[in-house]
Amino acid sequence: MQNEEAIIQQLVEKFSLLKDKLHVPRAKRIVSDFLTREEFEQVLPYVREEMGFYRASHVLGTDEGEDLGFIYLLTNDEGIIFALKEKAPKSNPKISSLSGEYPSLEFHERELVSLFGAEVEGLPKGPPYPLPDGWPEGNYPMRKEWNQEYFDPHTMTYNPPAETQKKEAEKSD
Amino acid sequence: MTEYNRVVIPIGPQHPSLKEPACFTVTLEGEKIVDAVIGIGYNHRGIEKACESRYYTQIIYLLERVCGICSHTHTTAFCQGVEELAGVEIPRRAAFIRVLVAEIERLHSHLLWLGVAAHEIGFDTMFMYTWRDREAVLDILAELGGNRVNYSINTIGGVRRDIDDSLKQDILKMVDALEEQVKYYRELARSETTLAARLAGVGKLSREDALKYGAVGPVIRASGVDFDIRKVDPYAVYGEIPFKVVTDTHADVFGRTVVRVLEMLESIEIIRYCLENMPDGEITAKAPRRIPAGEVISRTEAPRGEDIHYIRSNGTEIPDRVRVRAPSEANWHAMKQMLLGQYLADVPITIAAIDPCFSCTDRAIAVNSGRETELMDWPRLRQYSVDWYKKRGIDVSSVKMPERRSYF
């Protein structure tokens, strides 16, 4: 039977880039540090095909300042959750859709698009989720800089004070 | 049949066969479904953003309102996650109470489902039986926490309500009576041919597809997979309680019915075990207001399946990120597979069979009232009701109310 430490050891032997980047905070949990898109895509097929993490419970987004974080919760038959993390800069928030390998991630990936502004390449066409129709473009409410106080649900417009707007514009420049 | 003969029918977001808003756009060839698009999100009200501006203690009550049916499981997942981050070990009595309430909650949730499913197939006698039985369970929850659905048992560090001997006796009486009823439903499932004829072969989901599409709870267990967080990753005191993970191999709505009915019998045994083995002692441990920086993935087995909470602390009194992956959210992906090849008339029961909770899927938001709150016991609540009607010219004070409930 594989256990958490043995899984980590096998992965580190296979991928030196994972050295010191995998942790076991408690039984049934393996957590990685954030990997770049290239690193993530290099590791994932092996984790899925060879290590038995063929089920995906979830992918959640996080705001990491200049970057967006994506935490994939993968599960094997022993019920171990492997939190494999990927990040992408907010200026170019592109990740690949995993809904082909893990169909259970489709709605969650749509959420990354609507709530965080991620660009999920290869995500099948479908209705946006979960924001309502008429939601203003370019508004990603789960990003830390988005403040609900400036959002008017009646007109569906986001109206930050001029100062905030200027700062945001400077940042994106 | 060519594409020209196909008919597209939108079912929802408001539709007589749906209890909550969702839109299922099905493409038909004759009466058979050849494609389905699932549109959800109508209940999204931004709970996760709200969590990022509230204290941990406030969030318990916010997350309790993610779901009006399995409210306890969400607060359990959240509280045990925060306790793990803070290094707080809850008293054993509190852990027993958490499990006890979780299983009572499973009873009322499964009875609710059984009633809805019976109604969807036109078996309204069973609907009325099960909802009558559910009332007894809700009465116990109301006596325990003061409310029928959001009973606010959990807090960070333990639980807020203790079980006294009188309540213990009431719970035992309730489960004794309920056990007889559930056994009757089990017999019904085995011997009532109309039930099997209506449910067997409907909403098929193979074991492979259940795993591939990430199904959880009774849905995956009815496809033959013994995946139950209470066994796979035990929390509270589940690790020491003897119980069986119920599975079935029918892989259809009939199988999901059997699993839920048999799970109720297991829940009754767990409740008895908790009441017999619950140690005396404290029910809360002191927890810090500021939670040490870190992240945690906490999970519980809700009545609908695996409930996952991701919590990240930045070392303050307010979390940096909270994410709730409710079980209904996981089961939607398999829905399309269940619908394909089915008849249009089977859509309502197929959807109902995953026991969907749209609020769980989309997550809700807190209500700011600003009012002071007070705890009312039953006599005070009764008096409040009498006074309320009296002001409107109706005198109900002569209506006799039983001191203790009679079961069935």
Boltz contact constraints between the chains, C-beta under 6 A:
constraints:
  - contact:
      token1: [A, 28]
      token2: [B, 233]
      max_distance: 6.0
  - contact:
      token1: [A, 57]
      token2: [B, 308]
      max_distance: 6.0
  - contact:
      token1: [A, 58]
      token2: [B, 325]
      max_distance: 6.0
  - contact:
      token1: [A, 60]
      token2: [B, 310]
      max_distance: 6.0
  - contact:
      token1: [A, 60]
      token2: [B, 323]
      max_distance: 6.0
  - contact:
      token1: [A, 62]
      token2: [B, 321]
      max_distance: 6.0
  - contact:
      token1: [A, 79]
      token2: [B, 232]
      max_distance: 6.0
  - contact:
      token1: [A, 79]
      token2: [B, 233]
      max_distance: 6.0
  - contact:
      token1: [A, 81]
      token2: [B, 297]
      max_distance: 6.0
  - contact:
      token1: [A, 103]
      token2: [B, 213]
      max_distance: 6.0
  - contact:
      token1: [A, 103]
      token2: [B, 333]
      max_distance: 6.0
  - contact:
      token1: [A, 104]
      token2: [B, 213]
      max_distance: 6.0
  - contact:
      token1: [A, 104]
      token2: [B, 214]
      max_distance: 6.0
  - contact:
      token1: [A, 104]
      token2: [B, 333]
      max_distance: 6.0
  - contact:
      token1: [A, 127]
      token2: [B, 39]
      max_distance: 6.0
  - contact:
      token1: [A, 129]
      token2: [B, 41]
      max_distance: 6.0
  - contact:
      token1: [A, 130]
      token2: [B, 41]
      max_distance: 6.0
  - contact:
      token1: [A, 130]
      token2: [B, 44]
      max_distance: 6.0
  - contact:
      token1: [A, 130]
      token2: [B, 362]
      max_distance: 6.0
  - contact:
      token1: [A, 141]
      token2: [B, 49]
      max_distance: 6.0
